[in-house]
Amino acid sequence: MIDLRSDTVTKPTEAMRQAAFEAEVGDDVYEEDPTVTRLEATAAEMLGKEAALFVTSGTQGNQIAVLTHCQPGNEIVMEENAHLFVYEGAAISAFAGVQPRTIRGKRGAMAPDDVRGAIRSEDIHFPETGLICLENTHNKAGGVVVPLENMQEIYEVAREHGIPVHLDGARLFNASVASGVSLKRYAAQTDTVQVCLSKGLGAPVGSIIAGSSEFIQRARKWRKRLGGGLRQVGMIAAPGLIALTEMIDRLKEDHDHAKRLADGLANGRGLVLEEQVDTNMVLVNVKEAGHDADSFLAALEEEGIKAVKYGPYTIRFVTNYGVASKDIDTVTERIHNRFGTVSS
């Protein structure tokens, strides 16, 4: 079975397994685990922030950021298909007592003027705008890279109004590798940032949130409140260090595989690419092939291929560390054999 559902299905490398086995550990609630301390310092330096905090997942990191930045009754401005809005179980409302204000973006990017217009004025009837959230790469838009210039303009708008900016950078490493823009330059357009150590980087668990020292100290308490105060966490932090030091450059391989897959599928009868491929995601509309997403996925499963439904007629394929070049050729061949190809 060739698994293209997500880059979350990656398995840790042998180096990661060995690092976990050999990790020096201590009680992290007492801030005595040397391995996680080293991981946090490494991540903070890479992102150009004063401090960082290890958290169990990207969703937990985003929630901790919202809880630390906002007060109950606040409103958060975000793109209408942001992960925070679509895929996190309404946690910002359930936990932080805040509501989203969504803006329709273009390829995941909000127009700065639309962000400016969404910021609430002082009025007894309105919630206060407590936070602006960005996402890069943008998951629901198909792993697209949000341009640095767009982030810069939105950050200027936020600074004009004294509103903090948080970046859901779960796949920020993909954005950096694809664009050539450094992690620090992206993170400089934000007050806080969350990045995943799993997904394309291959660590088995964990994410990082980074920001000012004062912010991270307050975030540490919110992590504890959410049950994220871990003990000998070095055993899962050690693979994260491998992810940061050995696995970033290899993301280009995933991007190349995704473009190759997209080129191959574009020749399939009735298969329509919905977005330009920037990183490791390929969105394909299967309606003209006579299928909806569910029937197409069932047929793929019979061919030994796993993908995910991304809309009534949309399938998402995600290249990842567990998928080799030969697997891309196999997927393309099996799909063409099953669904036919465009006649020459």
C-alpha positions as CSV (number, residue, x, y, z in Angstrom):
1,M,0.0,0.0,0.0
2,I,1.4,3.4,-1.0
3,D,0.2,5.9,1.6
4,L,-0.3,9.4,0.2
5,R,-2.9,10.5,2.8
6,S,-0.6,12.9,4.7
7,D,3.0,13.5,5.7
8,T,1.8,12.7,9.2
9,V,2.1,9.0,8.4
10,T,6.0,9.2,8.3
11,K,8.0,6.8,10.5
12,P,10.9,8.0,12.5
13,T,14.4,7.4,11.1
14,E,16.9,5.0,12.7
15,A,18.8,8.0,13.9
16,M,15.7,9.3,15.6
17,R,15.1,5.9,17.3
18,Q,18.6,5.8,18.5
19,A,18.5,9.4,19.8
20,A,15.4,8.6,21.8
21,F,17.0,5.5,23.3
22,E,20.1,7.5,24.3
23,A,18.5,10.7,25.4
24,E,19.5,12.4,28.6
25,V,16.3,13.2,30.4
26,G,14.9,15.0,33.5
27,D,11.6,16.4,34.7
28,D,10.5,19.0,32.2
29,V,7.8,20.5,34.5
30,Y,10.7,21.5,36.7
31,E,12.5,22.6,33.5
32,E,15.2,20.0,34.2
33,D,15.2,18.0,31.0
34,P,18.4,18.9,29.1
35,T,17.4,17.4,25.8
36,V,14.1,19.3,25.5
37,T,15.9,22.5,26.7
38,R,18.4,22.0,23.8
39,L,15.6,21.4,21.4
40,E,13.8,24.6,22.4
41,A,17.0,26.7,22.2
42,T,17.8,25.3,18.8
43,A,14.3,26.0,17.5
44,A,14.2,29.5,18.9
45,E,17.5,30.3,17.2
46,M,16.4,28.9,13.9
47,L,13.2,31.0,14.0
48,G,14.8,34.2,15.3
49,K,12.8,34.3,18.5
50,E,13.8,34.8,22.1
51,A,12.4,31.5,23.4
52,A,10.5,28.4,22.4
53,L,8.4,25.7,24.0
54,F,7.9,22.0,23.1
55,V,4.3,21.0,22.8
56,T,2.6,17.7,21.9
57,S,1.1,18.7,18.6
58,G,0.5,21.6,16.2
59,T,-3.1,21.9,17.4
60,Q,-2.0,22.1,21.0
61,G,0.6,24.7,20.0
62,N,-2.0,26.8,18.2
63,Q,-4.4,26.6,21.1
64,I,-1.8,27.6,23.6
65,A,-0.9,30.6,21.5
66,V,-4.6,31.7,21.3
67,L,-5.0,31.2,25.0
68,T,-1.9,33.2,25.8
69,H,-2.6,36.1,23.4
70,C,-6.4,36.5,23.9
71,Q,-9.1,37.1,26.5
72,P,-12.5,35.5,26.5
73,G,-14.8,37.5,24.2
74,N,-12.1,38.4,21.8
75,E,-12.3,37.8,18.0
76,I,-9.5,36.3,15.9
77,V,-9.1,37.3,12.2
78,M,-8.1,34.4,10.0
79,E,-8.5,33.0,6.4
80,E,-11.8,31.2,5.9
81,N,-10.1,27.8,5.4
82,A,-7.5,28.2,8.1
83,H,-6.5,25.0,9.9
84,L,-7.5,26.8,13.2
85,F,-11.0,27.2,11.8
86,V,-11.6,24.0,9.9
87,Y,-9.6,21.3,11.6
88,E,-9.2,22.1,15.3
89,G,-12.7,21.2,16.6
90,A,-13.7,24.7,17.4
91,A,-11.1,24.6,20.2
92,I,-10.6,28.4,20.2
93,S,-14.2,28.8,21.2
94,A,-14.4,25.8,23.5
95,F,-11.2,26.6,25.4
96,A,-10.4,30.3,24.9
97,G,-13.9,31.7,24.6
98,V,-13.0,33.6,21.4
99,Q,-14.7,33.6,18.0
100,P,-13.2,33.5,14.6
101,R,-13.7,36.2,12.0
102,T,-12.9,34.6,8.6
103,I,-11.8,36.3,5.4
104,R,-11.9,34.7,2.0
105,G,-8.3,34.5,0.8
106,K,-6.7,33.8,-2.6
107,R,-4.5,30.7,-2.5
108,G,-4.5,30.9,1.3
109,A,-3.4,34.6,1.4
110,M,-5.7,37.3,2.9
111,A,-5.7,40.7,1.3
112,P,-4.1,43.2,3.7
113,D,-7.0,45.6,3.1
114,D,-9.5,42.9,4.0
115,V,-7.6,42.3,7.2
116,R,-7.7,46.0,8.0
117,G,-11.4,46.1,7.3
118,A,-12.0,43.2,9.6
119,I,-10.4,44.8,12.7
120,R,-13.1,45.9,15.0
121,S,-13.5,49.5,16.0
122,E,-14.2,50.5,19.6
123,D,-17.9,49.9,20.0
124,I,-19.9,48.4,22.9
125,H,-21.6,46.0,20.4
126,F,-18.3,44.5,19.0
127,P,-15.8,42.0,20.3
128,E,-12.2,43.3,20.5
129,T,-9.9,41.9,17.8
130,G,-7.4,40.1,19.9
131,L,-5.2,38.3,17.3
132,I,-4.6,37.9,13.6
133,C,-3.6,34.3,12.5
134,L,-1.7,33.4,9.3
135,E,-0.9,30.0,7.9
136,N,2.1,29.0,5.8
137,T,2.1,26.7,4.0
138,H,-1.7,26.8,3.7
139,N,-3.1,23.3,4.1
140,K,-6.6,23.6,2.7
141,A,-5.4,25.6,-0.3
142,G,-3.2,22.7,-1.3
143,G,0.1,23.3,0.5
144,V,0.6,26.6,-1.2
145,V,3.3,29.0,-0.1
146,V,1.9,32.3,1.2
147,P,4.2,35.1,-0.1
148,L,6.5,36.8,2.3
149,E,5.3,40.2,1.0
150,N,1.7,39.3,1.9
151,M,2.8,38.4,5.5
152,Q,4.8,41.6,5.8
153,E,1.9,43.8,4.7
154,I,-0.5,42.1,7.2
155,Y,2.0,42.4,10.0
156,E,2.3,46.2,9.3
157,V,-1.5,46.4,9.5
158,A,-1.4,44.5,12.8
159,R,1.3,46.7,14.2
160,E,-0.7,49.9,13.3
161,H,-3.5,48.6,15.5
162,G,-1.5,47.0,18.3
163,I,-2.7,43.5,17.5
164,P,-0.4,40.5,17.8
165,V,0.1,38.0,14.9
166,H,0.4,34.3,15.2
167,L,1.6,32.0,12.4
168,D,0.4,28.5,12.1
169,G,3.6,27.3,10.5
170,A,3.0,23.6,10.8
171,R,4.7,23.2,7.4
172,L,6.8,26.4,7.5
173,F,9.9,24.3,6.7
174,N,8.2,23.3,3.4
175,A,7.5,27.0,2.6
176,S,11.1,27.9,3.3
177,V,12.6,25.1,1.2
178,A,10.2,25.8,-1.7
179,S,10.7,29.6,-1.7
180,G,14.3,30.0,-0.5
181,V,13.0,32.5,2.2
182,S,14.6,31.7,5.5
183,L,12.6,30.6,8.5
184,K,13.8,33.8,10.4
185,R,12.4,36.1,7.6
186,Y,9.0,34.4,7.7
187,A,8.9,34.3,11.5
188,A,9.9,38.0,11.7
189,Q,6.5,38.9,10.3
190,T,4.9,37.4,13.4
191,D,4.9,37.7,17.1
192,T,4.6,34.0,17.7
193,V,4.9,30.9,15.5
194,Q,4.1,27.2,15.7
195,V,6.0,24.7,13.7
196,C,5.6,20.9,13.5
197,L,8.6,18.5,14.0
198,S,6.5,15.6,12.7
199,K,4.9,15.7,9.2
200,G,7.6,16.1,6.6
201,L,10.5,16.3,9.1
202,G,9.6,12.8,10.3
203,A,9.7,13.1,14.1
204,P,7.2,10.8,15.7
205,V,5.5,13.5,17.8
206,G,5.8,17.2,18.8
207,S,5.7,20.8,17.7
208,I,7.3,24.0,18.8
209,I,5.8,27.4,19.6
210,A,8.2,30.3,19.7
211,G,8.0,34.0,20.6
212,S,9.3,36.4,23.3
213,S,10.6,35.1,26.6
214,E,7.7,36.7,28.4
215,F,5.2,35.1,26.1
216,I,6.7,31.6,26.4
217,Q,6.7,31.8,30.1
218,R,3.0,32.5,30.1
219,A,2.5,29.8,27.5
220,R,4.2,27.3,29.7
221,K,1.5,27.7,32.3
222,W,-1.2,27.3,29.6
223,R,0.5,24.1,28.4
224,K,0.3,22.8,32.0
225,R,-3.3,23.7,32.3
226,L,-4.0,21.7,29.1
227,G,-2.3,18.6,30.5
228,G,0.9,19.2,28.4
229,G,3.3,19.4,31.3
230,L,5.4,16.3,30.5
231,R,8.1,14.7,32.6
232,Q,11.1,12.8,31.0
233,V,10.2,14.4,27.7
234,G,13.7,14.2,26.3
235,M,12.9,10.7,24.9
236,I,10.5,12.4,22.4
237,A,12.4,15.6,22.1
238,A,15.5,13.9,20.9
239,P,14.0,12.9,17.6
240,G,12.8,16.5,17.2
241,L,16.5,17.6,17.3
242,I,17.3,15.1,14.5
243,A,14.3,16.5,12.6
244,L,15.7,20.1,12.8
245,T,19.3,19.2,12.1
246,E,19.0,16.5,9.5
247,M,15.6,16.4,7.8
248,I,14.9,19.9,6.5
249,D,16.8,19.9,3.2
250,R,15.3,16.5,2.2
251,L,11.8,18.2,1.9
252,K,12.8,19.2,-1.6
253,E,12.6,15.6,-2.5
254,D,8.9,15.5,-1.4
255,H,8.3,18.7,-3.5
256,D,9.9,17.2,-6.5
257,H,7.8,14.0,-6.1
258,A,4.6,16.1,-5.8
259,K,5.3,18.0,-9.0
260,R,6.1,14.7,-10.8
261,L,2.9,13.2,-9.5
262,A,0.9,16.2,-10.6
263,D,2.4,16.1,-14.1
264,G,1.6,12.4,-14.4
265,L,-2.0,12.8,-13.2
266,A,-2.6,15.8,-15.4
267,N,-2.5,13.3,-18.4
268,G,-5.3,11.2,-16.8
269,R,-8.7,11.3,-18.4
270,G,-11.0,13.6,-16.5
271,L,-8.5,14.4,-13.7
272,V,-8.1,18.1,-13.2
273,L,-5.5,19.7,-11.0
274,E,-7.1,22.3,-8.7
275,E,-4.0,24.2,-7.6
276,Q,-0.5,24.8,-8.8
277,V,1.8,22.5,-6.8
278,D,4.1,24.5,-4.6
279,T,5.2,22.0,-2.0
280,N,4.2,18.4,-1.1
281,M,0.4,18.4,-1.8
282,V,-1.5,17.7,-5.0
283,L,-5.3,18.4,-5.2
284,V,-7.1,16.6,-8.0
285,N,-10.8,17.1,-9.0
286,V,-12.2,13.8,-10.2
287,K,-15.7,14.9,-11.3
288,E,-14.9,14.8,-15.1
289,A,-13.6,11.3,-14.6
290,G,-17.2,10.2,-13.6
291,H,-16.4,9.9,-9.9
292,D,-17.0,11.6,-6.6
293,A,-14.3,11.7,-4.0
294,D,-15.7,8.6,-2.1
295,S,-15.9,6.4,-5.2
296,F,-12.5,7.5,-6.5
297,L,-10.9,6.8,-3.1
298,A,-12.5,3.3,-3.0
299,A,-11.0,2.6,-6.4
300,L,-7.6,3.8,-5.4
301,E,-7.7,1.5,-2.3
302,E,-8.3,-1.4,-4.7
303,E,-5.2,-0.3,-6.5
304,G,-3.1,-0.2,-3.3
305,I,-3.1,3.6,-3.0
306,K,-4.3,5.7,-0.1
307,A,-5.3,9.4,-0.4
308,V,-7.9,11.6,1.4
309,K,-11.1,13.3,0.5
310,Y,-10.7,17.1,0.4
311,G,-14.2,18.0,-1.0
312,P,-17.1,16.3,-2.7
313,Y,-15.0,15.8,-5.9
314,T,-11.5,16.6,-4.6
315,I,-8.7,14.2,-3.7
316,R,-5.6,15.2,-1.8
317,F,-2.3,13.4,-2.3
318,V,0.6,14.3,0.0
319,T,4.2,13.1,-0.8
320,N,6.2,12.3,2.3
321,Y,9.4,10.6,3.6
322,G,7.9,7.1,3.2
323,V,7.2,7.5,-0.5
324,A,10.1,6.9,-2.9
325,S,10.5,8.0,-6.5
326,K,9.5,4.6,-7.8
327,D,6.3,4.8,-5.8
328,I,5.3,7.9,-7.7
329,D,5.8,6.0,-10.9
330,T,3.7,3.2,-9.6
331,V,0.9,5.4,-8.5
332,T,0.8,7.2,-11.9
333,E,0.8,3.9,-13.7
334,R,-1.9,2.3,-11.6
335,I,-4.2,5.3,-11.9
336,H,-3.8,5.5,-15.7
337,N,-4.4,1.7,-16.0
338,R,-7.6,2.0,-13.8
339,F,-9.0,5.3,-15.2
340,G,-7.5,5.6,-18.6
341,T,-5.3,8.3,-20.1
342,V,-5.9,11.2,-22.5
343,S,-5.6,10.0,-26.1
344,S,-2.8,11.5,-28.1
